[in-house]
Amino acid sequence: MLILIWFVVCIIFAFVQFILGSSGHALELFALLTAIALFLLNKFINRMNIKK
């Protein structure tokens, strides 16, 4: 689980860094996208645990 989260965060970081570079808004966009991704990942994992 932790490795999956780490991969998601690294992919988001690489995407934001590629698009915005060293812009002042890169950190805010990274934080927002990471929060959304972790929320969706949590919902997906909870749904999978309920079906067991």
Summary of the structure (lengths in Angstrom):
residues: 52
radius of gyration: 13.2
end to end distance: 17.0
largest distance: 44.5
contacts: 113
relative contact order: 0.14
helix: 87%
strand: 0%
